[in-house]
């Protein structure tokens, strides 16, 4: 089930509110972050508001957040995990680009500070997700 979404401005003020982000911001300013988007987040735009959708479920529902964003006619983007990381061999053959809200926040805030996707992904994507940076793939 969907939980309240967190609204993140580039100043990294985070707020929760019972109001919908659709009522608070113009549609063209909203970017809904979802791991299922075909659009890669290449940079953070200070004129945009990033919505981190949250799921309160143990299972991953593919395309759920993407469908929701499309129904609301919002721009979508995903973190550049595939572009900067590689699949690490593991016994379960498990690889997931779905992150918890705090992990996405860590990635975004680190990127904003460093302007480095590798540093940002190192900060927010745990090795348990099955992805590592290429320089750590052999370790």
C-alpha positions as CSV (number, residue, x, y, z in Angstrom):
1,X,0.0,0.0,0.0
2,X,1.2,3.5,-0.7
3,X,2.3,5.6,2.2
4,X,2.5,9.3,2.2
5,X,5.1,10.6,-0.2
6,X,8.0,12.8,0.9
7,X,8.5,16.0,-0.9
8,X,12.1,17.1,-1.4
9,X,13.2,20.5,-2.6
10,X,16.7,21.0,-3.7
11,X,17.5,22.9,-0.5
12,X,16.7,19.5,1.0
13,X,13.9,20.6,3.1
14,X,11.8,17.6,3.7
15,X,8.3,17.9,4.8
16,X,5.3,15.6,5.3
17,X,1.9,17.0,5.0
18,X,-1.6,15.5,4.6
19,X,-2.0,17.8,1.5
20,X,-1.2,16.3,-1.9
21,X,1.9,17.4,-3.7
22,X,-0.4,17.9,-6.7
23,X,-2.1,20.7,-4.7
24,X,1.1,22.3,-3.5
25,X,3.2,22.5,-6.7
26,X,2.7,23.0,-10.4
27,X,2.7,19.7,-12.3
28,X,5.6,20.8,-14.5
29,X,7.8,21.3,-11.4
30,X,7.2,17.8,-10.0
31,X,9.5,14.9,-10.7
32,X,8.3,11.6,-9.3
33,X,11.3,9.3,-8.6
34,X,10.6,5.7,-9.4
35,X,13.0,2.8,-10.2
36,X,10.7,1.8,-13.1
37,X,11.1,5.1,-15.0
38,X,12.8,5.0,-18.4
39,X,14.3,8.5,-17.7
40,X,17.6,8.7,-15.9
41,X,18.1,11.4,-13.4
42,X,21.3,13.1,-14.7
43,X,21.3,16.1,-12.4
44,X,19.3,17.8,-9.7
45,X,17.4,20.8,-10.9
46,X,16.8,23.4,-8.1
47,X,13.6,24.5,-9.9
48,X,12.1,21.0,-9.5
49,X,10.4,19.3,-6.6
50,X,11.3,15.6,-6.2
51,X,8.7,13.2,-4.9
52,X,10.0,10.1,-3.2
53,X,7.2,7.6,-3.3
54,X,7.1,5.1,-0.4
55,X,5.7,1.6,-0.2
56,X,4.8,0.0,3.1
57,X,5.1,-3.6,1.9
58,X,7.6,-6.4,2.1
59,X,7.1,-7.3,-1.6
60,X,8.1,-5.1,-4.5
61,X,5.2,-4.2,-6.8
62,X,6.8,-3.6,-10.2
63,X,5.6,-0.5,-12.0
64,X,3.2,0.7,-9.2
65,X,4.9,4.0,-8.6
66,X,5.4,4.5,-12.4
67,X,1.7,3.9,-13.0
68,X,0.8,6.3,-10.3
69,X,3.0,9.0,-11.7
70,X,1.7,8.5,-15.2
71,X,-1.9,8.7,-13.9
72,X,-1.0,12.0,-12.4
73,X,0.7,13.1,-15.7
74,X,4.0,13.7,-13.8
75,X,7.6,13.6,-15.0
76,X,9.4,10.6,-13.8
77,X,13.1,9.7,-13.3
78,X,15.1,6.9,-11.8
79,X,18.5,7.0,-10.1
80,X,21.4,6.2,-12.4
81,X,22.2,2.9,-10.8
82,X,22.6,0.9,-14.0
83,X,24.7,3.6,-15.5
84,X,27.3,3.7,-12.7
85,X,27.1,0.4,-10.9
86,X,27.5,-3.2,-11.9
87,X,25.7,-6.4,-10.8
88,X,27.8,-8.1,-8.1
89,X,27.9,-11.8,-8.1
90,X,26.0,-13.2,-5.1
91,X,24.7,-16.6,-4.0
92,X,21.1,-15.5,-4.4
93,X,21.5,-13.9,-7.8
94,X,19.7,-10.9,-6.3
95,X,19.8,-7.5,-7.8
96,X,17.3,-4.7,-7.0
97,X,17.2,-1.0,-7.9
98,X,14.4,-0.4,-5.5
99,X,15.7,1.5,-2.5
100,X,14.1,2.7,0.8
101,X,13.2,6.3,1.1
102,X,16.2,7.0,3.4
103,X,18.5,5.4,0.8
104,X,17.2,7.6,-2.0
105,X,17.5,10.7,0.3
106,X,21.1,9.7,1.0
107,X,21.9,9.4,-2.7
108,X,20.3,12.7,-3.6
109,X,21.8,14.7,-0.7
110,X,25.3,13.2,-1.4
111,X,25.0,13.9,-5.1
112,X,23.9,17.5,-4.4
113,X,27.0,18.0,-2.1
114,X,29.6,16.2,-4.3
115,X,28.1,16.4,-7.8
116,X,29.4,12.8,-8.1
117,X,27.0,9.9,-8.9
118,X,29.6,7.3,-7.9
119,X,30.0,9.0,-4.5
120,X,26.3,9.4,-4.1
121,X,25.5,5.8,-5.0
122,X,28.2,4.5,-2.7
123,X,26.5,6.5,0.1
124,X,23.0,5.2,-0.5
125,X,23.0,1.8,-2.3
126,X,23.9,-0.9,0.1
127,X,25.8,-4.0,-1.2
128,X,22.7,-6.0,-0.2
129,X,21.0,-4.7,-3.3
130,X,23.4,-6.6,-5.4
131,X,25.0,-3.6,-7.1
132,X,28.5,-2.2,-6.5
133,X,30.6,0.4,-8.2
134,X,33.0,-1.1,-10.8
135,X,36.1,-0.4,-8.7
136,X,34.7,-2.5,-5.8
137,X,33.3,-5.4,-8.0
138,X,36.4,-7.6,-7.6
139,X,36.4,-7.2,-3.8
